[in-house]
């Protein structure tokens, strides 16, 4: 059984970040936006809960969400989707867009009630290329509805300007769902983690004791055009969080909680058969690294997330975090980065571009740039 400090850390690492910044201009850099050794903060974001690397590594798409966690539970508000140009260091907000370039298209469910617009409250995101060559960004949304929003990404090859996002549809799910992370399926479908029954702000607090005992609270949902939504067999888990899929669309990797801290589960999508698990404490979002390994943001068992509860979202959380690489075949793990304190803590996502990791968090309005250690495979 996890003690109360670990339960608080579990709440951060598993609910991870449901609160985007309200619709306002990007906040100014925090006074403490200074490098610590080789760790360089890039400030001025509303949040950086999830990140996706765009083609060629020219920049990052950013889910600008801010997490609020208090005695009542979790709260989230309208936010933004942004872009960080890694060459110039410039930050642009891409959505909501007051001047959309295209109208809705047939990328989502035909029963989508309409564009999210200024109500968008982004969480997990996933970038992929559709069969027709167009680039698609899927975004988990908590603003005014529990949904996955479909965006077309254009302008990726134009290095003189930020990419453009055009809303192309949505998949609206029951308000009793609590969605977290999403990946695209071949053929236009998607998978999304459902952490459990959504009873409002207190949902996570109600389910933390269950998760700490290893009891299942949620699962992975699947949507395919013309076939509706079903539950993926074999994916029931304690507070399922981050999600990733292989290039063939056959194997998925799910971040799950548990009495020993957590693990990354490897599951055959077609059958639901478990193919093994890699122990990773309090895992959050999962991304693919250039070397073919999975990069997982994690809170170590000694991480003191309780120190971050109740503080302003613009204030960096000092909780320790680590970035763990997982071999998708052997499930062997290697810790690439471990840090506590400024300039960023309580990481929720890590991606790799070149010889650097870019690390996001729900707290502090920043992204951390960190060099990879010298001895990685």
TIKOL-164937 format. One record per residue (C-alpha): x, y, z; residue number from 1; residue in one letter. Coordinates in steps of 0.2 Angstrom, whole numbers, m for minus. Example, Ala and Ser with C-alpha at 12.3 -4.5 7.8 and 13.67 -1.06 7.14 Angstrom:
- X,Y,Z,num,residu
- 62,m22,39,1,A
- 68,m5,36,2,S
***
This chain:
- X,Y,Z,num,residu
- 0,0,0,1,X
- 6,17,m4,2,X
- 8,30,9,3,X
- m1,47,8,4,X
- 14,55,0,5,X
- 15,42,m13,6,X
- m4,43,m16,7,X
- m2,62,m20,8,X
- 12,58,m32,9,X
- 2,45,m40,10,X
- m12,57,m42,11,X
- 0,69,m52,12,X
- 7,56,m62,13,X
- m9,47,m67,14,X
- m22,60,m69,15,X
- m9,71,m76,16,X
- m13,87,m79,17,X
- m31,91,m84,18,X
- m31,110,m82,19,X
- m26,122,m96,20,X
- m23,140,m94,21,X
- m38,151,m96,22,X
- m40,160,m113,23,X
- m27,174,m111,24,X
- m10,179,m118,25,X
- 5,168,m114,26,X
- 12,172,m97,27,X
- 29,181,m95,28,X
- 44,170,m91,29,X
- 44,167,m72,30,X
- 58,176,m62,31,X
- 67,160,m59,32,X
- 68,155,m77,33,X
- 86,152,m76,34,X
- 97,137,m81,35,X
- 103,125,m68,36,X
- 119,118,m74,37,X
- 116,110,m91,38,X
- 97,110,m88,39,X
- 89,125,m98,40,X
- 71,130,m96,41,X
- 61,138,m110,42,X
- 48,148,m102,43,X
- 32,157,m108,44,X
- 20,143,m110,45,X
- 3,141,m102,46,X
- 8,123,m98,47,X
- 17,108,m107,48,X
- 8,93,m102,49,X
- 11,83,m118,50,X
- 23,86,m133,51,X
- 25,80,m151,52,X
- 40,82,m162,53,X
- 35,88,m179,54,X
- 43,82,m195,55,X
- 62,84,m196,56,X
- 63,89,m178,57,X
- 61,108,m182,58,X
- 49,110,m167,59,X
- 37,104,m154,60,X
- 18,104,m154,61,X
- 13,108,m136,62,X
- m2,104,m126,63,X
- m3,120,m115,64,X
- m13,114,m101,65,X
- m12,119,m82,66,X
- m16,107,m68,67,X
- m26,112,m53,68,X
- m26,100,m38,69,X
- m34,105,m22,70,X
- m43,97,m7,71,X
- m58,95,m19,72,X
- m49,86,m32,73,X
- m45,91,m50,74,X
- m51,106,m60,75,X
- m48,111,m78,76,X
- m51,126,m89,77,X
- m49,132,m107,78,X
- m32,132,m114,79,X
- m22,132,m130,80,X
- m11,122,m142,81,X
- 6,129,m146,82,X
- 22,127,m155,83,X
- 40,129,m150,84,X
- 52,132,m165,85,X
- 68,124,m159,86,X
- 79,134,m171,87,X
- 73,151,m166,88,X
- 66,147,m149,89,X
- 50,157,m153,90,X
- 34,151,m146,91,X
- 17,153,m155,92,X
- 0,149,m150,93,X
- m9,139,m164,94,X
- m27,136,m157,95,X
- m40,142,m154,96,X
- m38,151,m170,97,X
- m49,166,m174,98,X
- m46,164,m192,99,X
- m48,146,m197,100,X
- m40,141,m214,101,X
- m52,126,m218,102,X
- m69,120,m212,103,X
- m73,104,m203,104,X
- m70,88,m213,105,X
- m74,69,m211,106,X
- m61,65,m199,107,X
- m71,62,m184,108,X
- m88,55,m178,109,X
- m103,61,m189,110,X
- m112,65,m173,111,X
- m99,77,m167,112,X
- m108,92,m160,113,X
- m97,106,m167,114,X
- m80,114,m165,115,X
- m73,116,m148,116,X
- m65,133,m151,117,X
- m62,143,m136,118,X
- m68,130,m124,119,X
- m54,118,m129,120,X
- m45,111,m113,121,X
- m31,100,m120,122,X
- m23,85,m112,123,X
- m14,71,m121,124,X
- m10,74,m140,125,X
- m4,63,m154,126,X
- 3,67,m171,127,X
- 2,55,m186,128,X
- 0,55,m205,129,X
- m16,49,m213,130,X
- m16,38,m228,131,X
- m19,53,m240,132,X
- m3,61,m233,133,X
- m11,74,m223,134,X
- m4,77,m205,135,X
- m17,74,m191,136,X
- m16,80,m173,137,X
- m27,71,m160,138,X
- m31,81,m144,139,X
- m40,74,m128,140,X
- m51,88,m123,141,X
- m60,91,m106,142,X
- m68,108,m110,143,X
- m87,108,m111,144,X
- m86,89,m116,145,X
- m75,74,m114,146,X
- m69,71,m132,147,X
- m55,69,m144,148,X
- m53,83,m156,149,X
- m46,80,m174,150,X
- m35,94,m182,151,X
- m26,95,m198,152,X
- m8,101,m197,153,X
- m2,111,m212,154,X
- 14,121,m216,155,X
- 26,109,m208,156,X
- 39,111,m222,157,X
- 38,130,m221,158,X
- 52,135,m209,159,X
- 48,153,m210,160,X
- 32,152,m201,161,X
- 24,141,m187,162,X
- 13,126,m193,163,X
- m6,129,m194,164,X
- m20,119,m186,165,X
- m37,117,m194,166,X
- m51,109,m184,167,X
- m58,94,m194,168,X
- m70,85,m182,169,X
- m72,76,m165,170,X
- m77,61,m156,171,X
- m88,66,m141,172,X
- m89,53,m127,173,X
- m100,51,m112,174,X
- m97,64,m98,175,X
- m94,50,m86,176,X
- m78,46,m95,177,X
- m61,53,m89,178,X
- m50,53,m104,179,X
- m31,55,m103,180,X
- m20,50,m118,181,X
- m23,46,m137,182,X
- m15,38,m152,183,X
- m21,36,m170,184,X
- m25,19,m178,185,X
- m22,15,m196,186,X
- m38,18,m206,187,X
- m43,34,m197,188,X
- m48,27,m180,189,X
- m40,30,m163,190,X
- m37,23,m145,191,X
- m39,33,m130,192,X
- m36,29,m111,193,X
- m51,31,m100,194,X
- m45,32,m82,195,X
- m62,28,m74,196,X
- m79,34,m70,197,X
- m80,53,m70,198,X
- m89,59,m55,199,X
- m82,77,m55,200,X
- m67,85,m47,201,X
- m66,71,m33,202,X
- m65,57,m46,203,X
- m46,54,m44,204,X
- m46,55,m25,205,X
- m60,42,m25,206,X
- m50,30,m36,207,X
- m32,33,m29,208,X
- m35,20,m14,209,X
- m41,7,m27,210,X
- m27,10,m38,211,X
- m14,8,m24,212,X
- m22,m9,m21,213,X
- m20,m14,m39,214,X
- m39,m13,m42,215,X
- m44,m9,m60,216,X
- m53,8,m63,217,X
- m52,11,m81,218,X
- m47,4,m98,219,X
- m42,8,m116,220,X
- m56,13,m128,221,X
- m56,11,m147,222,X
- m66,21,m160,223,X
- m66,16,m179,224,X
- m76,25,m192,225,X
- m93,17,m195,226,X
- m90,5,m181,227,X
- m92,16,m165,228,X
- m83,14,m148,229,X
- m78,m2,m139,230,X
- m67,m7,m125,231,X
- m50,m15,m130,232,X
- m49,m32,m122,233,X
- m35,m35,m109,234,X
- m33,m16,m105,235,X
- m42,m15,m89,236,X
- m29,m6,m77,237,X
- m28,5,m61,238,X
- m29,22,m68,239,X
- m23,20,m86,240,X
- m13,35,m91,241,X
- 0,37,m105,242,X
- m3,27,m122,243,X
- 8,23,m137,244,X
- 6,11,m152,245,X
- 19,3,m164,246,X
- 21,8,m182,247,X
- 11,m8,m188,248,X
- m3,m4,m176,249,X
- m3,m21,m168,250,X
- 5,m18,m151,251,X
- 1,m5,m138,252,X
- 9,1,m123,253,X
- m1,7,m108,254,X
- 5,16,m92,255,X
- m3,9,m77,256,X
- m3,12,m58,257,X
- m1,m1,m45,258,X
- 4,m6,m27,259,X
- 22,m6,m32,260,X
- 22,11,m41,261,X
- 17,6,m59,262,X
- 22,m1,m75,263,X
- 22,0,m94,264,X
- 11,m14,m100,265,X
- 14,m22,m118,266,X
- m2,m28,m125,267,X
- m7,m36,m142,268,X
- m21,m25,m149,269,X
- m30,m38,m159,270,X
- m32,m51,m145,271,X
- m29,m41,m129,272,X
- m15,m53,m124,273,X
- m3,m46,m111,274,X
- 15,m47,m119,275,X
- 24,m42,m103,276,X
- 27,m26,m92,277,X
- 42,m15,m88,278,X
- 42,m8,m70,279,X
- 42,11,m70,280,X
- 36,21,m55,281,X
- 21,32,m57,282,X
- 22,32,m76,283,X
- 14,46,m87,284,X
- 15,50,m105,285,X
- 25,39,m117,286,X
- 34,44,m133,287,X
- 45,35,m146,288,X
- 63,40,m146,289,X
- 74,40,m162,290,X
- 83,24,m156,291,X
- 66,14,m156,292,X
- 64,14,m137,293,X
- 50,21,m128,294,X
- 53,37,m117,295,X
- 42,38,m101,296,X
- 41,52,m89,297,X
- 40,45,m71,298,X
- 39,51,m53,299,X
- 51,41,m42,300,X
- 44,33,m27,301,X
- 52,46,m16,302,X
- 45,61,m26,303,X
- 36,73,m14,304,X
- 22,79,m25,305,X
- 12,84,m10,306,X
- 23,100,m9,307,X
- 15,106,m26,308,X
- m3,104,m21,309,X
- m12,121,m20,310,X
- 2,132,m27,311,X
- m1,143,m42,312,X
- 0,133,m59,313,X
- 14,146,m65,314,X
- 25,141,m51,315,X
- 37,126,m55,316,X
- 33,111,m45,317,X
- 50,104,m36,318,X
- 44,86,m36,319,X
- 58,74,m42,320,X
- 55,66,m59,321,X
- 64,54,m71,322,X
- 64,50,m89,323,X
- 65,31,m92,324,X
- 69,23,m109,325,X
- 60,6,m111,326,X
- 65,m7,m125,327,X
- 49,m12,m133,328,X
- 55,m29,m137,329,X
- 64,m34,m121,330,X
- 56,m22,m109,331,X
- 73,m18,m102,332,X
- 74,0,m94,333,X
- 87,13,m93,334,X
- 85,30,m83,335,X
- 91,44,m95,336,X
- 88,59,m83,337,X
- 83,61,m65,338,X
- 81,78,m57,339,X
- 73,87,m42,340,X
- 69,106,m40,341,X
- 72,120,m52,342,X
- 71,124,m66,343,X
- 57,110,m68,344,X
- 50,96,m58,345,X
- 35,84,m59,346,X
- 38,80,m77,347,X
- 23,73,m87,348,X
- 31,70,m104,349,X
- 48,69,m113,350,X
- 53,68,m131,351,X
- 70,68,m139,352,X
- 77,79,m153,353,X
- 95,76,m158,354,X
- 106,74,m142,355,X
- 93,83,m131,356,X
- 78,78,m121,357,X
- 63,91,m120,358,X
- 53,88,m105,359,X
- 36,95,m101,360,X
- 26,97,m85,361,X
- 9,103,m79,362,X
- 18,116,m68,363,X
- 28,131,m71,364,X
- 24,136,m89,365,X
- 40,130,m96,366,X
- 49,116,m106,367,X
- 65,109,m100,368,X
- 80,106,m112,369,X
- 92,93,m105,370,X
- 107,85,m114,371,X
- 106,66,m115,372,X
- 119,57,m105,373,X
- 135,51,m114,374,X
- 132,32,m111,375,X
- 116,27,m120,376,X
- 115,13,m132,377,X
***
